Amino acid sequence: DLIYVTTPPIFVAFAGIIAKFRYKTKMILDIRDLWPDSLKGVGIFKNPMIIGFFKLAEKFVYSKSDHIIINSQGFQKHLQEQEAKLTFIPNSARREELPEISVKNTRKEFKVVFAGNLGLAQDVHVFRDIVTSLKDYHIRFMILGYGVNKKELERYIIEKELKHVEFIDPVSRKECLKMMANCDIGIATLNRSVIFETVLPGRIIDYLSCQLPVVASLSGYSKNLIEQENVGLVAKTKTSEEMVSLILRLYHHPELVQEMKTNCENFIEKNFLWDNNIMILDNVIKNTIKKVNEA
């Protein structure tokens, strides 16, 4: 009835295009990251000829898609030639995943969490400096992480004997959200590449779903969203020193943390509930299939 493709990588979309013509139907392209821009952002490809080839491949895929779904409004400028067939559906939380409020006020220590990929896009050095600078405070850091830089960070924590930092092995999403719900703030960092100014990392939505104010080293769309909704603090200089000062501001002002927690809850309820947003996707699919039948 319909071909539905999620990228990256962009090569998956070529399989979708082949299937589209094989079955004489329509194709919806769901873009989770801009590609090859994301590869440029982490420094995997720098050769202009390779990047140029992939750019042409990217445009070809967009042109052959009958509808395009994006999870960040920051992608709209990049895809302005395809504006007529764009639908924004953000990464969303399911209502059943939202934490119970009663769980949130039983802690005796201030907990900071980093959850997600410790990969090439994350500025691990900033995080390393943060945990070192805050070792003398009554702050516990939880790292629910994975990725290519995890081992490096673990070695550093052991070498520096940073007892306030705890690494937790990968767990189910349900368990991860439960652990996050028992923290006070979430950390988010991306490297300085302008490529990442368009993205909204999934961990941001997870933090907000758990009513965790975000302390971030980000720019562009994510930065604007966090500041406009007052659901966290963003380092303007993207330095570890400023990140530390922002964490300490929340550490010393629990009333500000509580205000932001309330803002997180309201924001997710209004904009980022999958129970509501799935209806947008349902309509897109139905309308696209209708066009198949009318053809």
N, C-alpha and C positions, 0 to 999 in steps of 0.2 A: 504493500500500500504506500509505503514511504521509506525513503532512506534518511536515517538520522546519524550524523557523524559528529564526533567530538574531537577537537584538536587543542593543543599540539600532541604529537608531531603532525606536520602538514601532510606527510605521505599517506596517513590514514584517509585523508580527504580524497586522494586520488582513487583509492579503492571504492569510496563512496560514489565518485563520479562515474566510474566504470559500471557500478551496480545501477546507478540512475539510468544510464542509457540501455543497459542490458534488460532492465525490467520496465523501461519506458514510464518512469514515474518522476516524482519531484524529490529534491534533496534539501534537508535543513542542515546547516552548518552551525555547530555550537562552539564558539571560540572561548577557550578558557585562558589563553595567553596569546599575545601577538607573536607571530613566528614569521620570519627569523629574528625579529627584534629582540626577543628574550634571549636568544643565543648570543647576539651582539652584547647584550647587557652583562652577561656573565663572562664575556671574553673568550668564548669557545671558537667563534669564527671572526676573523678580522680581514681576511682577503676580500677586497672589493668585488672581484669577479665572482667569487662564490656567493657573497651576499647579494649581488645583482641578479644572479641566476635564481636564487631562492625567492627574491622579491617578485620576479616574473611568475614563478610558480604560485606564489601567494595570490597575486592578482588574478591568475587564471582560475584558481579554486573559488575565489570570491565571485567571479563573473559567472561561473557555472552553478553556483548555489542559488536555489529558489527563495530561500529565506535564511537570515543569519541572526543567531542569538548571541548576545554579548553579556558578560557578567560584570562589566565595569563600564560606567558611562564615560570613563576616560578613553575608551576605545573609539568613541564616535568620531572624533576628528580624524583619526587614522583611516576610518572607513566611510568618510563623507561621500565618496562616489557611490557607495551602496546604501545610502541613507534610507531610500524608499523601502528596503527590505530588511531593516534592522529592528530587532526587539530586545530591549534590556530586561534581563531576568537575573538579579544578583544571586550570589551564593547566599543560601538561606538556612535558617534553623527550623527544625520541626518543633512544634509546640510541646511534644512529649519529651523533648530534650532539655527544655528550659528548666533551670534549677528551682527548687523550692526555696522561697525567701527565708524560711525558718532555719535553713542550713547555714545561712550566710553569716550569722552573728555569734558563732560559738567559738571562734578562734581567739587564742591568747597571744599569738605572734603575727607579725606582718609578713605575708608571703607574696613573693613575686614569682611569676611563672613565665617560662618561654616554652611554647608548644609548636611543633612542626619541624620543617626541614631546616637542617643546618647545612645548607648547600652553598653553591657558588654565588647565589644572589644575596645571601645573608652576610652582613658585616660582622663576622665572628670576633674580630679584634675589638670592636666596640663593646660587644657583650663581655669579653674577657676583661677589659679595663673596668667595666661597671662592677662586676662581682668582686674584683680586687679592691676597688675604692670603698666598697660598702661592707668590707669584712668586719669592721669594728662596730657595726650597728646591729640591733636586734632584728635583723631581716633575714629570712630564709629564702633561698632561690631554688626553685624546682625547674628542671629541664626535662620536658617530655619531648625529646628530640631524636632525630635520625638524620642520616645524610653523610656526605663525604667529609665534612669538617667536624663531625662529632668526636672522633678519636683524638684529633688534635686538641679540642677543647677539654676533653677528659684528662689528657696527659697534663695539660696546663693546670687544671684544678688540683690534681694529685701532687704535682711538683710544688705548687704554692701552698699546699695544705689548707685549702679553703673549705673548712668543715661546714660552712653554712650553705654550701651548694650541694644539691642532691640530683643525681641522674636517675631517671626512671625509665626502665625498658619499655618498648612499645606495648600498649595495651589496646583494648577495644575502644571504639569511639565513645561508647557509653561510659566506660571507666575513666577515660581521659577527661570528658566533660565534667564528670563528678569530682575529679581531683581539682580541675580548674575552678570549679564553683566554690572551693574552699580556700581560694587565694584572694588577694586584695587587688592586685594589678597585673596586667599582662604586658610583656615586652615584645616589640616588633621592630626589626631593623632590615633595611635593604641597602645594598651598596649605592654609591653615588651616581650611577648611570642614569641619564635622563630617560632611558628606555622604560624604567620602572615608575615613572611619574603617571602613567596611565592605569596602573593596576590597582586592584583592591584585594590584597592577600586574604585567602580564606581564613587564616588564623585570626584576622581582625574580627570577622563575623563570629567566629567561635568565642573569642573573648567577650564581645558585646552580648552574645547569647547567654553567657555565664555571668553577666553583669559585672564584668571586670573592666574598669577604666584602663585605657591603653596609654603606655608611655612609649613613644615611637621615634625612630629616626627614619622618617619617610618624607616624601615630597609629592607634589601634584595632587591627584584626585583623592588619594587616601588621607593626606594631610588636611585637605579642605574639608572632607567629610568629618573627620575627628574633631576639628576645631569648630565647625559650624554647629554640630550637634552637642558640643560640650561633653564628649564621652571620653576625654583623655587629654594628654598634653604631648605636643610634638616639639622636638628639638629643632630650632631654627638653624643652628650651626652644624647639626648632625654629628657633634662631638660627644665623646664619652663623658666629658666633664659636664656638659649641659644635661645629658641624660641622667647622670647621677643627681644633679640638682633638682630635676623634675621628680625623680623618685622620692627624694627626701622631702619635697614639698608635700607630696601626698602622704608620706610617712608621718609627717608632723601635723597634718591637717585631716583627721579622720572625717570631719564634717564635709570636706570637699570630696573625699572618696565616696561618701554616702550619696551626695548630690549627683555625682557622675554615675553611680550605680543605678539610680532611679532613671537618669537620662538614657542609659543603656537599655534598660527594660522597655521604656517607652518607644525608643527608636526601633528596636527589633520588632516589637508588636506592630508598629505602624508600617514598616517598610520591608522587613527581612524575614517574614514567616513563610516557610515553604507551603504550609497549609493554604495560604492565600496565593502565593506566586505560582504554584503548580497549575492554577486555573488559567493563568496567562499562557503557560506552555500548552495546556490543553487546547486553548482557542487557536494558537498558532498551528498546531498539528492538524486540527480539524479543518481550518481554512485552507491549509496547503493541500490536504487530501481532496477537499472539495474542488480545487483547481484541477487536480488530476482527473477527476470524474467529469469535469466540464470540458476538458480538452478533446 
